[in-house]
Amino acid sequence: MPNTPLARYRYFFMVSKLGSVRAASEVLDVEPSAISRQIARLAADLGVRLIESDGRGISITPAGQIVARRALQIIEAMEQARADLDDLVGLRRGHVRVQTVEGNLNGLVLPAIAAFRQQWPAITCDLRVKSSDRIIAALLSGETDIGVAFNCPEHSDLHAVAVVSDSIYAVAHPGFDGFRRRARISLAEVARLPIALPDETFGLRHMIDHAAKLAGVLLAPVMITDSIDALRGFARTGIGVALLPRLAVANDLRSRAVKAIPIPDDSLRAASSKVLVNSSRSLSGASRRMAESLTEIAKTFPRSGPL
């Protein structure tokens, strides 16, 4: 959609909402120069100045504020038109945009897509792996239809169609020495083992650090990574212990490639993954069916299901 009139409205709306081209670029995953070019074309098409710059930042002109309000209406109208067309053709065609955190990819999202495609093979899917913060921004901007986020805060414009309640577990190979005959393990005991943690870009890491601070435990990881799959691999190979939600290792648990031991710490037992949609926007028929598929998979996990 980068060169369409609708893209120009979407780009300008995000710039007006976030207050800078660079912030919009990060959320939209589009180069700042491309956003600036499209906004310039929109301004030329409309014959008005949309943005003013004083060298320290940008401001939206009065005309730009009017266009920003209308831009949101235009985006929503086109999404509704797409939903109506999908319903008209009886889901013989369509496209669904899904964004998910990496930890929910293999246990929840891919099984849901597999079940969805068995029933609706003509529907295509755009799947992106992002952080929870970027998923929320994409839902609010209309850049995605469905988001699957981890431990995200409540938002008045977002509705959770399904929730998987989860906890953070100590995960390692079943034969790992520190796990023998254990039914549970304290965070202090985990700290004495070789551990792997996600980096600070993960909400999961913030949750673990908060729990460690409350417990007065110093965690000294032997590996830090920006990949959930690397954490799973660390656990599977028997190197040591990874701290992960159960959903992130659901397939490994089914195949008995790892063992997950509960950590009796309230701060690590309040996690959840949510299947989110924007409550102010109408989902297409295809997106509704995908949300239903995600909800059905969510139901297979203990203490999970639709709200």
N, C-alpha and C positions, 0 to 999 in steps of 0.2 A: 504493500500500500504506500510506499515511500513517495511516489510522485502524483498521487491522486488528490483532488480537492479535499476529500475527507481527511487525508493525512495532514494537510495544512491546518485544518481546524483542530485536529487532535493535538498536533504539536503546539499550536498557539495556546490551546486550553491548558496544557501541562505547564508551559512556561509561565502563564498568568497565575496558575495555581501554586507553583513552587517558587516563583520569583526570580528564576535565572535559567538561562539556556543550558548551562552546565548541569544543573540539578535535573532538568527535564531529560537531558542526554543520558544521564545515568539510569533513570527510571525506564526510559523508552529503549535503551540500548541502541541509540542512534547517534552518529557523530554530531557534535555541536554545529559544525559548518552546514550539514544537511538540514538541520532544524532551522537555522538562521535563513538559509536560502528559501525554504518552503514558506516561512513566515513572511519573508520579503515579497514572495509571489502573491501570498494572500493579501497583503497590504496593497500591492499594485492592482490586484483584481478588484478590490473594494474601493480603491481610491482614497484611502485614509491612512494616517499614521497610527500604528498599533502599539509601538514601543518607543520609548525615549531612553537614551543613555547619557549619563553625565560623567562617564569615566570611572565611577565608583560602583556602578551597578545599573540596573534597568528599572524603569517604571512603566506601568501600563497606562496609556493615554485614556481619557474619557471615552473616546471612540473604541479603543481596545477593550475596555471593560464591557461595553455593550456587546461587542463581537464575542468576547469570552463567554458571556451568558448564553448567547445564541449558539455558540459552538457546541456547548454541552447538549443543548436541545437537538442540534443537528446529528450529533453522534448517537444519541439515544434513539432518534427517529430512524436512523439507518439500521441500528441493531434490531429495532422492532420490525422493520421491513424484512430483514433477514430471517427473523423468527417466523413471520407470517409466511414467507416463501418456503421455508423448510416444512412447515405444517402443510402447505398446499401440495407439495410434491410427496408427502407421506414419508419423509426421511429417506427418499431414494438418493438424495445427495445432501451435502452439508459439510460443515467444518467446525471443529471444536478446538478452542485454545485452552490449554491446561498448564498451570505452573505449579511446581511442587518443590519442597525442600528435598535434598538428596536422601535423607534418612527415610522418607516415606515412599521412595521410588519403587523399590523391589517388592516390599511387603504389601503395599496398598494400591499404588497408582497403576503399575504395569498389570497386575492381575485384573484390575477393573477395566483397563483398556482391552485386555484380551477377551474378557467376557462381553464387553460392549461390541467388539468387532465380530464376534460370532453371530450376534443378532443384527447388527447394522454394518455390514462389510463395505458399503459404499461411502460411509462417512469417513472423512480424513481428520487427522488430529495433529495439532501443533503442540508439542510437549517441551517445556523449558524447565531447567533446574535452576532455582534462584534461592536467595535467602528469604526468610519470612517477611522482613521489612519490605523487600522489593516486590514480593508477591502481593502484599497489601496495597502498595502503591499502584501496581498494575491493575488490580481489581477496581480501585477507586477511579483510575483514569480510563478504564474500558479497554486496556491492552490485553486482558485475558478474561475468559468467561468463568473459569473455575480456578480456585487456588487451594492448595493443600499445604497448610502452614503448621509449624510446630510451636506450641506454647506462646501463641501470639495474644496480645491484649484484646479486649473487647473493643469493637468499633461500631458506632451507631448506624453506619451505612452498609455494614456487612452482616450477612446472616450465615450461621453455621448449619448446613443441612445434615451434617453428621459429625460425630466426635468420637475419637478413640482415646480413652483415658489410658495413661501409661505411667511408668516409673522409670527411673534410671537404674540400670543393672550393672553389676560387675560381670563382664563377658570374657570368657577365655575358652581355650580348647578343653574338652572334657577331661583330658589327662594331665592338665596343668597342675603342678605340685601344690600350689597354694589353694587349690579348689577341692582337694580330696576330702570326701565325706562332709562337706559343708552344706548347710541348708540356708545360711545367711552369712553376711560378712559386713563388718562395720567400715565406715569410711577411713578410720584410723588404721585398720588392718590393710585396707586396699593401698593406703599410702606407703606401706612398707614393701609393696610388690612393684615390679616393673610395669608401669602403666603408660597408656597412650591416650591423649586427649585431642579434641578438635581445637582449632585455633580460635582467636577472639572474635572472628567474624560470625561465629555460630551462637545462637541463643542458648544452645545446649551447654556451651562452655561457660556462659555467664551463670547458668543455673548451677553447674558443678562448683564453680568458684565461690558462689554465694553460700552453698552448703558447707564447703570446706572452711570458709571464714567463720560461719556460725559454730562449727564444731571445733574450731581451733586446730585444724589439721592443715599441715603444709603438704601440698601435692607437688611432687617433683617428677614430671613425666619424662620418660626416656624417648618419647616420640610425640611431636605435635604436628598435626596435618590439617589441610583444608579439605580432606576427602573422607566421607563416611565409609566409602568402600575400602580405603586404606586402613581405617580403624577395624573394620570387620576382618580384613586380611591379617592384621596384627594379632587379633584374638584367635583366628582359625589356625594359624601356624604355630601357636604355642609359645610365642615370644613373651607374652605377658597378658595383662588385663586391659581391656578397653571399657570405658564407661559410656554406655549407649542405651537408648530407649529400646524396649522389647520389639517395637514395630520395625526398627532399623535392622534387626537380626532375625526377623520372623522366618525367612527361608532357611537360614543357617540352623535355627532351632529345630525346624521340621526335619532337616537332614541329619541332625545330631552332630553337626560340624563344630558347634560350640555349646557351652553350658552358660546359662545366665543365672547368677545368684543375686537375690534381693539384697539391697542395702537398707537397713532399718533406720532411715533418716527421713523425717517428714518433708524436708526441703527437696528431696529427690523423688518424692512420690506424688507430686502434684502436677506432673506434666500432662499434656494432651496434644493430639494432632487434630486439626479441624479441616473439614471440607467446606470451603467458603464460597459464597457468591455475593455479588453486589445487590442488595435488597432494593435499590432504586432503579434497576435495569431489568428488562425482560429477557429471559434466556430463550435462545432458539430451541426448537424441538430437539435438535441433536444434543445441545448442551444440557437440556433437562434430562435426557436419557443417560448421558454420561454421569451427571450428578447422581442419578438413581443407581447406576452401576457402582460408583464409588461408595454409596451408602450401603449397598448390599455386601460389599467386601468388608466394610467397616464393621458390620454386624457380626462377622465371624470372629472378631477379637473379643476377649472377655471385657466386660464393662464398657462396651462401645455400642454405638448405634445412633439413629437419627434423633435430633432434638424435637 
